Structure formats: structure tokens, C-alpha cells
Amino acid sequence: MIGKPIQEILPANVATEASQCLQQAFSTQEVQIFEYQMPLNQKVHDYEARIVVSVEDEVIALCERHY
């Protein structure tokens, strides 16, 4: 997933929300948190992503599945 656009990795609705969080992270330089759902093995699972700017034009995103 490193270096890939989020539109290639996430479903469209999640990618849109993630893009908004990316923009907010760049403008505020603060950690952004958002929750989303994605299907996995024919079930819908809850996830949380934390996005932080690492350098001028890059971010680090940590994603965790909630059980």
C-alpha cells in the first residue's frame, strides 16, 4: 500500500472520507482520526484510521480493525 493513491486501495466512499482527513491533516498539522467500515470475508468490519503528516507532502496512516 505504500505509495499508492487511496482511491486504488479503499472503496470510493471510504476514500472520499480519507481524502478529507488527509487535507485536514496537512492544513492543521494535527493527527486526524476517522472510523469506517469495510467488508472482509463476507462480513462488514469496523476500522479506525489515524493520519499524521510525516514530511511536507507525505502522511503516515495507522489503521486498526475493531473487534
Secondary structure, 3 states (H helix, E strand, C coil): CCCCCHHHHCCHHHHHHHHHHHHHHHHHCCCEEEEEEEEECCEEEEEEEEEEEEECCEEEEEEEEEC
